Amino acid sequence: MWSLREWRRQRILAQHPVASDVWHNVRQHLSILDGLDDAQDKWLRETSILFLQEKHLTPMPGVDLTEEGQLLLAAQAQLPLLNLGDLDWYQGFHEIVLYPDDFISPQRHRDSSGVEHEWEGHHSGEAWQHGPVVLAWPGVLASGGWEGYNLVIHELAHKLDMLNGAANGMPPLHSHMVVSDWTQAMQHAYDHLNHILDHHPDHAPIDPYAAENPAEFFAVTSEYFFSAPDLLNRAYPQVYQQLGLFYRQDPLARLLTLQSEHPEYRAQPLHGQT
């Protein structure tokens, strides 16, 4: 049956082809995409093109935004959506602003006693509930490996979280997921991380920034889920399981397969192992 949406999709793809060598270079930079099969690679390539047509990238002076750079960002943005279907998961924003370095952002917080605090924070990324995503370009370029850092996934996880309103660590769960299982896994891990930071701050199992609030915990653990799944699974296996149900992916299995089949991955042991 003829579909206007599919016709528009194919028209965009035909009008904005990506050369094989350009996509190859993007893939070479993003090792977290290693192990995807041909169908997944094709989906990621096409949806990266569509993403760049739907979202406006605004580079600030000092950001040299090439075609490869745009695709580098888009591919990382689309990876979490790989198995989530055709729903408009990134609805509600149309612009990504790119800064040449970390930026200063006014911050405001009202504490439990009603006192409002204001300060200037240095950030590499922000996601505004009714506004754009803001990214420091060096952070985008530094993302894409298995090192437990991915600025793009972190900030876009906030946008997924905001689909239910203000970011609170609870994205819209699939119908088969059990809300109490999600909240129990996340709360237990969040409390554990805060306890570790209070008593043994040098032994945090994941980035301490995850302890800022439940929204940051979801964003950081999403980041780890795709870029350090071994570390997240070892530290908080129930969180890894819940994120696996939400994203419908198993990056740890993909990483273990890569390590078993490819010498360059065998030469790099899992995080924290010797």
N, C-alpha and C positions, 0 to 999 in steps of 0.2 A: 504494500500500500504506500502511495506517495506521501511523503512527510515534508512539510515546510522546514521543520527544524533540521532534518537530515540533509535536505537540499542546501540550506544555508551553510551547514557544516562543511559539506563537500566543496561548495563554492569558495569558502574561505581557505580551505586546504589547497585548492588548486591555484588560488591567487597568491598564496604565500608559501611556496615550496621551500624546503630546507635541503640544501645540498648534502649529500652523503658524507663528504669530508668534514663539513661543519658539525653535523650531528656526531660524527666519530670523535671529534675533538672535545665536544661537550661530554660525551660518555667517558673519555679518557680522564677528564678532570673529576668526574663524580664516581668514585669507586663504590659508593653506597648503592649504585644502580647495577653493579656487577651481579651476575647470576639471574637477572631477569630473562625470561624466555623471549622468543621473537615476537609473539603476540603482545606481550607486555611492553616490549620496547616500541613497537609500532603505536600502541595506545598512548604511551608517554610522549612520543614524538609529536603525534597529532594533537593531543590535548595541550601540549606546550605551545604549539602554534595558536590554538584557539584561545588559550589563556592570554597570550600577548595581544590578541585582537580585542579581548574583552576588558582588559585592565590597561590603564594608561601608566606607563613608566615615566616618571619625571626625574631626570638626573639633575642634581644641583651642579654648579660650576666646580670643576675638578674631577667629575666622574666621566670617564670615557666609556660610553655604553655602546659596545659593538654588538653585532648579531649574535655572536657566540656568547657574549655576556648576558644578553637578554634570555637566550635559551638556557643558559646555566641557571639563572634564577627561576625560570618557568618550570624546568624539569624538577627542581627541588620542591617547588610549590605543589606540583601535581603528584609527586610520589605518594603522599598520604592518601590521595583520592583513588589510587590505583584500582581498588576493588569495592568502591563505595557506590557505584552506579552513576546514573546520569543526573542525579539531583544537583541543584545549584548550591553546592556546599560553600562556595565563596561569594555568596550573595551579600549585598549590603555595603560593598565598597567597590570603588572603581579606579582607585589610584594607588600606586606604590611610589613613594618619594625616596630617592636615593641620595644620601649624603656622602661626601668624600672621606669622612672620618666620623668618629663618635660625636654626638651632638648633645647640647645642653637643652634640657626640657624642664619647664616649671612643673613641680609636683605639689599636690595638695592631698592631705589625709586628715580625716576627722577621727580621733581616737574614741575609745569606749566611754570616756567621760565627757565627750562633746567638744573637746578642745581641737581646734583646727590648726594643723601644722602645714607650713609652706616652705619649700626649699627648691634648689635647682639641682637636678640630677643629670649625671653624664650617662648616656645610653648609646647602645649600638642598634637598638631596635625598639619600636613601639607599634602597637595596634590600637587604634581608637575605635570605640564602639560604633560611632556613626561617622567615621571618617576614614582616612587612608591608613595604609601600613607604611611605616617609615623604617628604612634600613640603612645602616652604614655599609657602603660598598665593600670596604675591606673585609667586613664580616661575612658578606655574601661570598666573596672569593675564597675565604678561608673555610667555608662550609663544603660539605660533599664527601668527606671521608668517614672512616669508622672510628673517629677520635672522640666521640661523645659531644660534639659541638655542631649545631646547625641553626644558624640565625634565622634562615628562611622558614624552616619547619616550626621553630619556636614561635615566631610571631604569627604565622598562619594558624597554628594551633589555638592561639587566642581568638582568632576570628571564628573558628569552629565552636569554641566555647561560647562565644557571644551570640550564637544562633538562638540561644534560649534567653537572651537578655544580657545583663551585665555579666562579665566573666567571673565565674565562681568555681571552676574546675569540673563542671558538669555539662558536657556537650550533649546534644540530643542523641540519646542512646537508641540503638535499634530495638525493634519490638521484642526480639527474642532475648535481649539482655535483661538482667535482673538489677533493678536500681540499688537494692540493698547490698548486693554483691559488690557493685561498683563503689558505693560510698564506704563500705567496710574496708575494702582493700586500700582505697586511697587514703582514708582517714588514719588507718593503722600505720601505713608507711609514712604519712606526713607527720604524725605524732612521734614516730620512731626517729625520723630525721631530726626533728626539733630537739628531742631528748639527747641524741648524739652530739648535736651542736652545743647544747648547754653544758655537757659534761666532758666530751672528748672532741672538741672542735676540729682537731687535726685528723680525725678518722671518719669524716663524712663519706658515705658510700657513693654519693652522687653530688653534683654541684650544689653547694649550700644555698644558692639562690632559690632553689625549689622550696625552701622553707619559708619564703617571704609570705606566701598566702596560698590558698588552694588553687587559684588560677595559675600562679607561677609553677606550682607543683605539676599541674597537668601539662603545661607548656614544656617544662624541662624534661619530664618523663617521656613526653612525646618525642622530643629531641633525641633522648637516649634510645628510645624504642627503635628508631631508624638508624642511628649512628653509633650506638654502643649497646646493642641488644643483649650481649653477653653480660655486661656489667649490670644493666638494669635487672635482668632475670636473676642474677646471683644475689643482688641486694634486695629486690622486692619482687619475687616471682608472681605474687597475686596481682600486682600492678601490671606486670608484663602480660599476664593472662587477660586482664580486662582490656588493656589497650589492643591486644591481638583480636579480641572480639569486636572492638569498636572499629579499628582500621581494617579488619579482615585480612591481615597479613601476618607473616611469621618471619621477620628479618633474621632472627637468630638461626633458624633452620637454613636460611639462604647463606648466612655467613659461615656456618659450620660446613656446609657443602663446599663452599669456595675453599675453605682451609683444607678440606680433605682431598680436593682435586687439583689444586693449583699450588705449585712450589712457592710463589711469591706470597701467598697467604699463609702457608705453613711456616714461612720464615718469620712471620709476625704473630706471636702467640696471642691468645685472647687477653683482654685487659686484665691486669693483675695476676696473670699466670706466668710461670717460667718453665 
